[in-house]
Amino acid sequence: MISRIIIFLKKERENILLFILFLLIIFTFIFFKNNSQLNFSKNNFFEKSVIKKQEERFQKNLIIKKNEINLFKNKGCQEILIDKRSCFFEKENCLDILKIPKTITCKKWKTIHLKKPKFLKTLYYNSYAGNSENKIEKLISYVKNTEINSVVIDVKEVDGKVAFDMTHFNFGKIKPKSNNILKNPKKLIEKLHNNGIYVIGRIVVFKDKYLAEKRPDLALKNKLNGYLWTDRSGKKYLDPNSKEVWDYTVNLAKVVYITGFDEINFDYIRYPSDGKLSNIKFPFSEKEIEKDKKWGRAKVIDKFFNYLTLTLRKEFPKIQLSGDLFGYIAITNDDLKIGQLIETAILYFDRIAPMTYPSHYNKHFLGLNSADSNPYIVIKETMKKVSKKIKRLNLEIEKAQKEKTKIFIKSNFYSDINPEKLKKISKDKVMIWLQGFSCTWCQNHIRYGKKEIQLQSKAAKEEGYENWFIWNAASRYGNWFDK
């Protein structure tokens, strides 16, 4: 048996060797494959460890950088750049959505703000006039040859669009849309500054077609059909009690200020005044109005004024802020259901600006045949009433400071402002809007020009008010200021 096996092996030796060789190849392949998988697994683990360490280091840096942002602000930084992306307003959100940042740096804007003249003598320029070389040269000639020393230029009008590109700023959820009328605002402001002109940027706040249509949840609605509510001329409004709108307004003002405007002027900081007011549904103000039907709107606007001015001054302590007021507010004792009162607004803004256009008064105001044709008398009597309001308010401020209480405004209405740091309210905090247009639709109207401007400013000055704007929607002033 054994001999047979030996003979078989001799005959099949070559086949066996081939079989063994085959087994060795299979084993070698399996060995190297497993070894390769092991090495890959080790490398993968190593890569994960490196990433984890990077993430840990990033989280550590993130905490440090968030703290440094406040230090940057104290050093005069006006914008934070994270990997060259602007995070001026939404700093933490911006950090959250980025990958591991390579650089977080401070950017100091090279903007110069002129000191406010002792008394402001200001022309209104719409954004088209601001972008017109001829109009700007005319303004410069006014400043050189007359008492005009400042200009207010539209940055955001009632259509809701902003006049220059702001896309390089992070606005969060609400982003402005630009019509790009002001092509180069910084260059414009630099030219005006070089000619000693104080520059004010005007922002329309709650009358906003663009945002009302883009974010109808923030806008006033019509109770009857649920559509956006419109006033008599078809304009749309935002709810003045929307915190999102408050923050959007603050962010806009910051951009305008760091662009170089010396002062921010806020207009339409109120509830609507005309149209089917009883049909309005307020998405955010309803509770406040129902709680206090007489002063609910005024309390909302008071809180807005407080938030707006405190937030901006916290970021920019030297910023100058002015607020436009409905003209009739100066001569009435209530808020006309629009939420504005001289007594609250003047506590917050550096200047309040009642729009005291004679054409906007009742035609039989003071028993006159026509308020529009009596500019001197209308302004004179209006400013007398403003003086009385300021006098009474100063007594209330003094009382609140002595008794450590809030400032009394009206029955069951106290201002949110802290009275401790308030100084006595002076007449310099009032800057009235003068009528620089002819009201051709007014009964018994007259043509307004140089004489009528002088009569209005004369009446205001006689009552102790020397700051004024002049409104002409088309920004046409001809030779009104030639001596």
C-alpha positions as CSV (number, residue, x, y, z in Angstrom):
1,M,0.0,0.0,0.0
2,I,2.8,2.4,1.0
3,S,4.7,1.6,-2.1
4,R,1.7,2.5,-4.3
5,I,1.4,5.8,-2.5
6,I,5.0,6.6,-3.1
7,I,4.7,5.8,-6.8
8,F,1.6,8.0,-7.0
9,L,3.4,11.0,-5.4
10,K,6.3,10.7,-7.7
11,K,3.9,10.8,-10.7
12,E,1.8,13.7,-9.3
13,R,4.7,15.8,-7.8
14,E,4.4,18.6,-10.2
15,N,0.7,18.9,-9.7
16,I,1.1,19.0,-6.0
17,L,3.7,21.7,-6.2
18,L,1.4,23.7,-8.3
19,F,-1.4,23.2,-5.8
20,I,0.8,24.3,-2.9
21,L,2.0,27.3,-4.9
22,F,-1.7,28.2,-5.5
23,L,-2.4,27.9,-1.8
24,L,0.5,30.2,-1.0
25,I,-0.8,32.8,-3.5
26,I,-4.2,32.7,-1.9
27,F,-2.8,33.1,1.6
28,T,-0.6,36.0,0.6
29,F,-3.5,37.8,-1.1
30,I,-5.7,37.4,2.0
31,F,-2.9,38.5,4.3
32,F,-2.1,41.7,2.4
33,K,-5.7,42.5,2.0
34,N,-6.4,42.2,5.7
35,N,-3.3,44.2,6.5
36,S,-4.3,46.9,4.0
37,Q,-7.8,47.1,5.7
38,L,-6.1,47.4,9.1
39,N,-3.9,50.2,7.9
40,F,-6.8,52.1,6.3
41,S,-8.7,51.7,9.5
42,K,-5.8,53.2,11.4
43,N,-5.5,56.1,9.0
44,N,-9.2,56.7,9.2
45,F,-9.0,56.8,13.0
46,F,-6.1,59.2,12.7
47,E,-8.0,61.5,10.4
48,K,-11.0,61.5,12.7
49,S,-8.8,62.3,15.6
50,V,-7.2,65.3,13.8
51,I,-10.7,66.6,12.8
52,K,-11.9,66.2,16.4
53,K,-8.9,68.1,17.7
54,Q,-9.5,70.8,15.0
55,E,-13.1,71.0,16.1
56,E,-12.2,71.3,19.7
57,R,-9.7,74.0,18.9
58,F,-12.3,75.8,16.8
59,Q,-14.8,75.6,19.6
60,K,-12.2,77.0,22.0
61,N,-11.4,79.8,19.5
62,L,-15.0,80.5,19.0
63,I,-15.6,81.2,22.6
64,I,-12.5,83.5,22.7
65,K,-13.5,85.3,19.5
66,K,-17.0,85.9,20.8
67,N,-15.5,87.6,23.8
68,E,-13.1,89.5,21.7
69,I,-15.9,91.0,19.6
70,N,-16.9,93.2,22.5
71,L,-13.2,94.2,22.9
72,F,-13.1,95.1,19.3
73,K,-16.1,97.3,19.7
74,N,-14.4,99.1,22.6
75,K,-11.4,99.7,20.4
76,G,-13.6,101.6,17.9
77,C,-14.3,98.7,15.5
78,Q,-17.5,99.2,13.6
79,E,-17.6,95.9,11.7
80,I,-16.4,92.3,12.3
81,L,-15.0,90.4,9.4
82,I,-15.0,86.6,9.6
83,D,-13.1,85.1,6.7
84,K,-13.8,88.4,4.8
85,R,-17.5,88.1,5.5
86,S,-19.3,91.0,7.2
87,C,-20.8,90.0,10.6
88,F,-21.5,93.5,11.7
89,F,-25.1,92.9,13.0
90,E,-25.7,89.2,13.3
91,K,-22.3,88.3,14.8
92,E,-23.1,85.0,16.6
93,N,-25.4,83.7,13.8
94,C,-22.7,84.5,11.3
95,L,-20.2,82.5,13.3
96,D,-22.5,79.5,13.7
97,I,-23.1,79.0,9.9
98,L,-19.4,79.3,8.9
99,K,-16.9,76.5,8.6
100,I,-13.8,76.8,10.8
101,P,-12.8,80.4,10.3
102,K,-9.2,81.3,9.4
103,T,-9.4,84.9,10.4
104,I,-11.7,87.0,12.6
105,T,-10.7,90.6,12.3
106,C,-11.8,94.1,13.2
107,K,-12.6,96.7,10.6
108,K,-12.5,100.3,11.4
109,W,-14.5,102.4,9.0
110,K,-12.8,105.5,7.8
111,T,-15.8,107.7,8.3
112,I,-15.7,111.2,9.7
113,H,-18.8,112.7,11.3
114,L,-19.1,116.4,11.3
115,K,-20.1,118.2,14.5
116,K,-23.6,119.5,14.4
117,P,-23.8,123.2,13.7
118,K,-25.2,125.3,16.5
119,F,-28.4,125.8,14.6
120,L,-29.4,123.6,11.7
121,K,-30.7,125.2,8.5
122,T,-31.5,122.2,6.3
123,L,-32.8,121.5,2.9
124,Y,-34.5,118.2,2.0
125,Y,-33.0,116.3,-0.9
126,N,-34.7,113.2,-2.3
127,S,-32.3,110.4,-3.4
128,Y,-32.4,111.5,-7.0
129,A,-31.3,115.0,-6.1
130,G,-28.6,113.5,-3.9
131,N,-27.2,111.6,-7.0
132,S,-27.4,114.7,-9.3
133,E,-24.2,116.6,-9.7
134,N,-26.0,119.7,-10.7
135,K,-28.2,119.6,-7.6
136,I,-25.2,118.9,-5.3
137,E,-23.3,121.9,-6.9
138,K,-26.4,124.0,-6.3
139,L,-26.5,122.9,-2.6
140,I,-22.9,123.8,-2.2
141,S,-23.5,127.3,-3.6
142,Y,-26.4,127.7,-1.2
143,V,-24.1,126.8,1.7
144,K,-21.4,129.2,0.5
145,N,-23.8,132.2,0.0
146,T,-26.7,131.7,2.5
147,E,-27.5,130.5,6.0
148,I,-28.1,126.9,4.7
149,N,-25.6,124.6,6.4
150,S,-27.0,121.0,6.1
151,V,-29.0,118.6,4.0
152,V,-31.3,115.7,4.7
153,I,-31.2,113.0,2.0
154,D,-33.6,110.1,1.5
155,V,-32.1,106.7,2.3
156,K,-35.4,104.8,2.6
157,E,-38.7,106.1,1.3
158,V,-42.3,104.8,1.6
159,D,-41.7,102.2,-1.1
160,G,-39.5,100.5,1.4
161,K,-36.4,100.3,-0.9
162,V,-33.1,101.7,0.3
163,A,-31.2,104.2,-1.9
164,F,-27.8,102.4,-2.0
165,D,-26.4,98.9,-2.0
166,M,-26.3,97.2,1.5
167,T,-25.8,93.6,0.4
168,H,-22.3,93.4,2.1
169,F,-24.0,93.7,5.5
170,N,-25.6,90.8,7.3
171,F,-29.2,91.8,8.1
172,G,-30.4,88.4,9.3
173,K,-34.0,87.4,8.4
174,I,-35.0,90.8,6.9
175,K,-32.8,92.0,4.1
176,P,-33.3,95.4,2.5
177,K,-33.8,95.8,-1.2
178,S,-31.9,98.6,-3.0
179,N,-33.0,100.7,-5.9
180,N,-29.3,101.9,-6.2
181,I,-30.2,105.5,-6.8
182,L,-27.3,106.8,-4.7
183,K,-24.5,105.2,-6.7
184,N,-21.6,106.2,-4.3
185,P,-22.9,107.5,-1.0
186,K,-19.5,107.6,0.7
187,K,-18.1,109.7,-2.1
188,L,-21.1,112.0,-2.0
189,I,-20.8,112.5,1.8
190,E,-17.1,113.1,1.5
191,K,-17.7,115.9,-1.1
192,L,-20.4,117.5,1.2
193,H,-18.2,117.2,4.2
194,N,-15.3,118.9,2.3
195,N,-17.7,121.8,1.8
196,G,-18.7,121.9,5.5
197,I,-22.1,120.5,4.9
198,Y,-23.7,118.5,7.8
199,V,-25.4,115.4,6.2
200,I,-28.6,113.7,7.6
201,G,-30.0,110.4,6.3
202,R,-33.8,110.1,6.3
203,I,-35.3,106.7,7.0
204,V,-39.1,106.1,6.6
205,V,-40.0,103.4,9.2
206,F,-43.5,102.0,9.4
207,K,-44.9,103.1,6.0
208,D,-43.2,100.4,3.9
209,K,-44.6,98.8,0.8
210,Y,-41.7,96.5,0.1
211,L,-41.5,94.8,3.5
212,A,-45.3,94.7,3.9
213,E,-45.5,92.7,0.7
214,K,-42.5,90.6,1.4
215,R,-43.4,89.9,5.0
216,P,-47.2,90.3,5.3
217,D,-47.0,88.7,8.8
218,L,-45.5,92.1,9.9
219,A,-48.0,94.3,8.2
220,L,-51.4,95.8,9.1
221,K,-54.3,93.7,7.7
222,N,-57.8,94.5,6.6
223,K,-60.3,92.9,9.0
224,L,-62.9,92.5,6.2
225,N,-60.9,90.4,3.7
226,G,-57.5,89.6,5.4
227,Y,-55.5,91.4,2.7
228,L,-52.9,94.0,3.5
229,W,-54.6,97.2,4.7
230,T,-53.9,100.4,2.7
231,D,-54.5,104.0,3.5
232,R,-56.4,106.5,1.4
233,S,-53.6,106.7,-1.2
234,G,-53.0,102.9,-1.3
235,K,-49.9,102.9,0.9
236,K,-49.1,99.9,3.2
237,Y,-47.9,99.9,6.8
238,L,-46.0,97.7,9.1
239,D,-47.3,97.1,12.7
240,P,-45.3,99.6,14.9
241,N,-45.2,97.0,17.7
242,S,-43.2,94.4,15.7
243,K,-39.9,93.7,17.4
244,E,-38.5,92.4,14.1
245,V,-39.3,95.7,12.4
246,W,-37.6,97.5,15.4
247,D,-34.4,95.5,14.9
248,Y,-34.5,96.0,11.1
249,T,-34.8,99.8,11.6
250,V,-31.8,99.7,14.0
251,N,-29.7,97.8,11.6
252,L,-30.6,100.2,8.7
253,A,-29.6,103.1,10.9
254,K,-26.3,101.5,11.8
255,V,-25.4,101.1,8.1
256,V,-26.4,104.6,7.3
257,Y,-24.3,106.0,10.2
258,I,-21.2,104.0,9.4
259,T,-21.5,105.0,5.7
260,G,-20.8,108.5,6.9
261,F,-24.2,110.3,7.5
262,D,-23.8,112.6,10.5
263,E,-27.4,112.2,11.7
264,I,-30.3,109.7,11.2
265,N,-33.7,111.2,10.8
266,F,-36.7,108.8,11.2
267,D,-40.0,109.5,9.5
268,Y,-43.4,107.8,9.7
269,I,-42.7,106.6,13.2
270,R,-46.4,106.3,13.9
271,Y,-49.6,104.5,13.2
272,P,-51.5,105.5,10.0
273,S,-53.6,108.7,10.1
274,D,-56.0,108.3,7.1
275,G,-58.1,105.7,5.3
276,K,-60.5,103.2,6.8
277,L,-58.8,103.1,10.2
278,S,-61.6,101.0,11.8
279,N,-60.9,98.2,9.4
280,I,-57.3,97.7,10.6
281,K,-56.3,94.4,12.2
282,F,-53.0,94.8,14.2
283,P,-51.0,91.6,14.4
284,F,-48.8,92.8,17.2
285,S,-50.5,95.9,18.7
286,E,-54.0,94.5,19.3
287,K,-53.4,93.6,23.0
288,E,-51.9,97.0,23.8
289,I,-54.6,98.9,22.1
290,E,-57.4,96.8,23.7
291,K,-55.7,97.2,27.1
292,D,-55.7,101.0,26.9
293,K,-57.8,102.3,24.0
294,K,-56.9,105.9,24.7
295,W,-53.1,105.6,25.1
296,G,-52.3,102.1,23.9
297,R,-50.8,103.3,20.6
298,A,-48.8,106.0,22.3
299,K,-47.4,103.5,24.8
300,V,-46.2,101.3,21.9
301,I,-44.5,104.2,20.2
302,D,-42.9,105.2,23.5
303,K,-41.4,101.8,23.8
304,F,-40.2,101.9,20.2
305,F,-38.5,105.3,20.8
306,N,-36.9,104.0,23.9
307,Y,-35.6,100.8,22.2
308,L,-34.4,102.5,19.0
309,T,-32.4,105.3,20.7
310,L,-30.9,103.2,23.5
311,T,-29.8,100.5,21.1
312,L,-28.2,102.9,18.7
313,R,-26.5,104.9,21.4
314,K,-25.1,101.8,23.0
315,E,-23.3,101.0,19.8
316,F,-22.5,104.7,18.9
317,P,-22.6,107.0,21.9
318,K,-22.1,110.1,19.8
319,I,-24.8,109.3,17.1
320,Q,-27.3,112.1,16.4
321,L,-30.9,111.1,16.1
322,S,-34.0,113.0,15.1
323,G,-37.7,112.0,14.7
324,D,-40.4,113.5,12.5
325,L,-43.8,114.2,14.1
326,F,-47.2,114.8,12.7
327,G,-47.7,118.6,12.6
328,Y,-51.0,118.6,14.5
329,I,-49.4,116.8,17.4
330,A,-47.9,120.1,18.4
331,I,-51.3,121.8,19.0
332,T,-53.4,118.9,20.4
333,N,-53.5,117.3,23.8
334,D,-53.9,113.7,22.5
335,D,-52.1,111.4,20.1
336,L,-54.7,111.6,17.3
337,K,-54.7,107.8,17.4
338,I,-51.3,107.7,15.7
339,G,-49.3,107.2,18.8
340,Q,-47.2,110.4,18.7
341,L,-46.9,112.9,21.5
342,I,-44.4,115.8,21.8
343,E,-43.9,114.9,25.4
344,T,-42.6,111.4,24.8
345,A,-40.7,111.9,21.6
346,I,-38.6,114.8,22.9
347,L,-37.4,112.6,25.8
348,Y,-35.6,110.2,23.4
349,F,-34.4,112.0,20.3
350,D,-31.7,114.7,20.0
351,R,-34.2,116.6,18.1
352,I,-37.9,116.2,17.3
353,A,-39.2,117.7,14.0
354,P,-42.9,118.5,13.9
355,M,-44.1,118.9,10.3
356,T,-45.7,122.3,10.8
357,Y,-46.8,122.9,7.2
358,P,-49.6,125.5,7.2
359,S,-51.2,123.7,4.3
360,H,-51.8,120.6,6.5
361,Y,-53.8,122.5,9.2
362,N,-57.5,122.8,9.2
363,K,-58.4,125.6,6.8
364,H,-60.2,127.4,9.6
365,F,-57.4,127.0,12.1
366,L,-57.5,130.0,14.6
367,G,-60.6,131.3,12.7
368,L,-58.5,132.0,9.7
369,N,-60.0,132.0,6.2
370,S,-57.1,129.8,5.1
371,A,-54.2,128.4,7.2
372,D,-52.1,127.9,4.1
373,S,-52.2,131.6,3.2
374,N,-51.1,132.6,6.8
375,P,-47.8,130.9,7.3
376,Y,-46.5,133.4,9.9
377,I,-49.5,133.2,12.2
378,V,-49.7,129.4,11.9
379,I,-46.0,128.8,12.9
380,K,-46.1,131.5,15.6
381,E,-49.1,130.0,17.4
382,T,-47.9,126.4,16.9
383,M,-44.5,127.1,18.5
384,K,-46.2,128.8,21.5
385,K,-48.1,125.6,22.2
386,V,-44.9,123.6,21.8
387,S,-43.3,125.8,24.4
388,K,-46.1,125.2,26.9
389,K,-45.7,121.4,26.4
390,I,-42.0,121.6,27.1
391,K,-42.5,123.7,30.2
392,R,-45.0,121.3,31.7
393,L,-42.8,118.3,30.8
394,N,-39.8,119.9,32.5
395,L,-41.9,120.1,35.7
396,E,-42.8,116.4,35.4
397,I,-39.1,115.5,34.9
398,E,-38.1,117.4,38.0
399,K,-40.8,115.8,40.0
400,A,-39.9,112.3,38.8
401,Q,-36.3,112.9,39.7
402,K,-37.1,114.0,43.2
403,E,-39.6,111.3,43.9
404,K,-37.7,108.5,42.1
405,T,-40.7,107.7,39.9
406,K,-41.4,107.4,36.2
407,I,-42.2,110.6,34.2
408,F,-45.9,111.3,34.1
409,I,-47.1,111.9,30.5
410,K,-50.9,111.7,30.5
411,S,-53.6,110.0,32.7
412,N,-52.4,106.4,33.3
413,F,-49.4,106.9,31.1
414,Y,-45.8,107.1,32.3
415,S,-42.8,107.1,30.0
416,D,-40.4,104.1,30.0
417,I,-37.3,106.3,30.0
418,N,-35.1,106.6,33.1
419,P,-35.5,110.1,34.4
420,E,-32.3,110.2,36.5
421,K,-29.9,111.1,33.7
422,L,-32.3,113.5,31.9
423,K,-31.4,117.2,31.7
424,K,-33.9,120.0,31.4
425,I,-35.5,120.0,27.9
426,S,-34.5,123.0,25.9
427,K,-36.0,124.5,22.8
428,D,-32.9,123.5,20.8
429,K,-34.3,120.0,20.8
430,V,-37.1,121.1,18.5
431,M,-36.4,121.4,14.7
432,I,-39.5,122.2,12.7
433,W,-40.3,121.3,9.1
434,L,-41.2,124.5,7.1
435,Q,-43.3,124.4,4.1
436,G,-41.3,124.8,0.9
437,F,-44.0,124.0,-1.6
438,S,-47.2,125.5,-3.0
439,C,-50.4,123.6,-2.0
440,T,-52.3,124.0,-5.3
441,W,-55.0,121.6,-4.0
442,C,-55.7,123.8,-1.0
443,Q,-58.6,126.2,-1.0
444,N,-57.5,129.8,-1.0
445,H,-53.9,128.7,-1.3
446,I,-51.0,131.0,-2.0
447,R,-47.7,130.5,-3.9
448,Y,-44.8,129.7,-1.6
449,G,-41.4,131.1,-2.2
450,K,-38.6,133.1,-0.6
451,K,-41.0,135.4,1.3
452,E,-43.1,132.6,2.8
453,I,-40.0,130.7,3.9
454,Q,-38.7,133.8,5.7
455,L,-42.1,134.4,7.4
456,Q,-42.1,130.9,8.8
457,S,-38.5,131.0,10.0
458,K,-39.1,134.5,11.5
459,A,-42.1,133.3,13.5
460,A,-40.2,130.2,14.8
461,K,-37.2,132.3,15.8
462,E,-39.3,134.8,17.6
463,E,-40.5,131.9,19.8
464,G,-37.0,130.7,20.4
465,Y,-36.8,128.0,17.7
466,E,-33.9,128.3,15.3
467,N,-33.5,124.8,13.9
468,W,-35.4,123.9,10.8
469,F,-35.9,121.7,7.8
470,I,-37.5,122.8,4.5
471,W,-39.6,120.3,2.6
472,N,-39.9,120.4,-1.1
473,A,-40.7,116.9,-2.5
474,A,-39.0,117.7,-5.8
475,S,-36.0,119.3,-4.1
476,R,-36.4,122.5,-6.1
477,Y,-35.5,125.7,-4.3
478,G,-34.7,128.1,-7.1
479,N,-33.3,131.4,-5.8
480,W,-35.2,131.3,-2.5
481,F,-32.0,131.7,-0.5
482,D,-30.2,134.3,-2.5
483,K,-29.5,137.4,-0.4
